[in-house]
Amino acid sequence: MLEKYAQFQSENKEVENQLFFDRIRNHYQLMRVGWKNLERIYYTVLHFDLKDGKIWLQQNATESNVGQ
C-alpha cells in the first residue's frame, strides 16, 4: 500500500517520496521531503505500526480512508 502511494510524485522535482520499512520493529512509513522554493518540505504521509497482530494507523495525511 505504501509503495502504491509512493508512486504519486509531486510536480515539484525538488520534493521526493521516501519509504521506510523497519521489519524488525514493524514500522512502515511514507514521507515527503525536499524544498519548495525556500520552504523545507518534511512530513509523514502515511505511518503504520504492527502491534500484537494488529495494524496501527499512526498517521494518514491522504484523502483516502486507508484505515478501512
HELIX and SHEET records of a PDB file:
HELIX    1   1 LEU A    2  ALA A    6  1                                   5    
SHEET    1   A 4 VAL A  15  ASP A  22  0                                        
SHEET    2   A 4 HIS A  27  LYS A  36 -1                                        
SHEET    3   A 4 GLU A  39  LYS A  51 -1                                        
SHEET    4   A 4 LYS A  54  ASN A  60 -1                                        
END                                                                             
